Amino acid sequence: MTGAGGAFGPADPGLGRLSGCAARILERQGIRPDRHYDLSELGVKKRKHEDFDPGEAVRVLEQILEDPARPGSAAS
């Protein structure tokens, strides 16, 4: 889970840099993420009024799946 923080709302130190909106949505559902990913740190640029790039989504997913700190990964 991730968000940009800052530009979208304050970062919650307990959640990392999740946007305030995403954090509130998760909290209302009783969900607290174990780990978050800041998509901007993975090279994703925010694009207003545009759909995501499927190729970029695949690239980012591969990076996340390769993260040894990711819960459920072979290295964790």
Residue pairs with C-beta under 8 A, 6 or more apart in sequence:
1 18
1 22
1 26
1 33
1 35
1 36
1 37
2 16
2 17
2 18
2 22
2 36
2 37
2 38
2 39
3 17
3 18
3 19
3 21
3 22
3 23
3 36
3 38
3 39
4 17
4 19
4 38
4 39
4 40
4 46
5 11
5 16
5 17
5 18
5 19
5 38
6 17
7 46
8 19
8 20
8 21
9 19
9 20
9 21
9 23
10 20
11 17
11 18
12 18
12 20
12 23
15 23
15 32
15 33
15 36
16 36
16 38
17 36
17 38
18 26
18 33
18 36
26 32
26 33
34 71
35 69
35 70
35 71
37 60
37 64
37 67
39 60
40 46
42 60
42 63
42 64
43 56
43 59
43 60
44 56
44 60
64 70
65 73
66 73
67 73
68 74
68 75
68 76
69 75
69 76
70 76
